[in-house]
Amino acid sequence: MGAVEFCAALSRHTSIGLDSCVLIYHLENHPQFGELADAAMQHIAERGMLVRLSPLLLMEVQVGPYTKKDPIVADYNYDSLVWHPRAICVSP
């Protein structure tokens, strides 16, 4: 499935539960899946979709920056998600 088909599938929804791999591929510009993740994140933003985030996702987006000893990026990733007006943190 390409970016066009994926975004078309997303268009059928007003809210989604975002998996951490999509966000991590987007943030870290993954060589294989980064372009698709970027398209998905842009589509979500343009449509103003409500995004449901799990506590696990919030922890997982910090692993890469902390592994690289970059707590500023880790904190930025976390704060950007938690305080985003279209994001809802859900309990497991």
C-alpha positions as CSV (number, residue, x, y, z in Angstrom):
1,M,0.0,0.0,0.0
2,G,1.3,3.4,-1.0
3,A,0.9,6.8,0.6
4,V,-2.1,7.7,-1.5
5,E,-4.0,4.5,-0.6
6,F,-3.0,4.7,3.0
7,C,-4.2,8.3,3.3
8,A,-7.5,7.4,1.5
9,A,-8.1,4.7,4.1
10,L,-7.4,7.2,6.9
11,S,-9.9,9.6,5.3
12,R,-12.7,7.3,6.4
13,H,-12.1,8.2,10.0
14,T,-12.2,11.3,12.2
15,S,-10.0,9.8,15.0
16,I,-7.3,7.2,15.1
17,G,-5.2,5.3,17.6
18,L,-1.7,6.0,16.5
19,D,0.9,3.2,16.8
20,S,4.3,4.2,17.9
21,C,6.1,2.8,14.9
22,V,4.3,5.3,12.6
23,L,5.4,8.2,14.8
24,I,8.9,6.9,15.3
25,Y,9.3,6.3,11.5
26,H,8.2,9.9,11.0
27,L,10.4,11.4,13.7
28,E,13.5,9.4,12.8
29,N,13.0,9.6,9.0
30,H,13.1,5.9,8.6
31,P,14.8,4.9,5.2
32,Q,12.1,2.5,4.2
33,F,8.9,3.7,5.9
34,G,9.7,7.4,6.6
35,E,8.0,8.7,3.5
36,L,4.7,6.8,4.2
37,A,4.8,7.9,7.8
38,D,5.4,11.5,6.8
39,A,2.4,11.3,4.4
40,A,0.3,9.8,7.1
41,M,1.2,12.5,9.7
42,Q,0.7,15.3,7.2
43,H,-2.7,13.9,6.3
44,I,-3.7,13.6,10.0
45,A,-2.6,17.2,10.6
46,E,-4.4,18.6,7.5
47,R,-7.6,16.9,8.3
48,G,-7.5,17.8,12.0
49,M,-8.0,14.2,13.1
50,L,-8.2,13.4,16.8
51,V,-5.3,11.1,17.7
52,R,-5.4,8.7,20.6
53,L,-2.0,8.0,22.2
54,S,-1.2,5.3,24.6
55,P,1.2,5.6,27.6
56,L,3.5,3.1,25.9
57,L,3.7,5.2,22.7
58,L,4.7,8.2,24.9
59,M,7.5,6.2,26.4
60,E,8.6,4.6,23.1
61,V,9.1,8.0,21.3
62,Q,11.7,8.9,23.9
63,V,13.8,5.8,23.5
64,G,15.7,6.9,20.4
65,P,16.7,10.3,21.7
66,Y,17.6,9.0,25.2
67,T,19.7,6.2,23.5
68,K,21.5,9.0,21.6
69,K,21.9,10.9,24.9
70,D,19.7,13.7,23.7
71,P,17.2,14.4,26.6
72,I,16.1,17.7,25.0
73,V,14.7,16.0,21.9
74,A,13.1,13.3,24.1
75,D,11.4,15.9,26.2
76,Y,10.3,17.8,23.2
77,N,8.8,14.7,21.5
78,Y,6.9,13.9,24.7
79,D,5.7,17.4,25.4
80,S,4.7,18.0,21.8
81,L,2.4,14.9,21.9
82,V,1.0,15.4,25.4
83,W,0.1,19.0,25.0
84,H,-1.1,18.8,21.3
85,P,-4.7,20.0,21.2
86,R,-5.8,17.1,18.9
87,A,-4.2,14.4,21.0
88,I,-5.8,12.4,23.7
89,C,-3.8,10.2,26.1
90,V,-5.7,7.0,26.8
91,S,-5.3,4.4,29.5
92,P,-4.3,0.9,28.5
